[in-house]
Amino acid sequence: MVKYDEISNNHEIMYDNTSIVLAIKYLLSIAQKLKRPMVILIPIGTNCGAHDGSSLVERYINDISKTRGLAVV
C-alpha cells in the first residue's frame, strides 16, 4: 500500500500486519503444494513496534519457522 503524506509531499510504502501474514501464508501454501523447501525474505524495516518478538507478525513468523523446510529471514 502506498501512503501519501500531504504535509511533506512524500510517498511512503506502508505494510499492515494482515498483508504480511497473508503473504507468508500464501507462500507457505505454495511450498507445501510443490513439496519444496522455501526461504522467505522479508526485507521490511520500520521503527514502529517493540522489536522484542511480541507483535502478531513476529509471533506468527516464529511459529511457522518451526516448519521443516521453511526459513523466514
Secondary structure, 3 states (H helix, E strand, C coil): CEEEECCCCEEEECCCHHHHHHHHHHHHHHHHHHCCCEEECCCCCCCCCCCCCCCHHHHHHHHHCCCCCEEEC
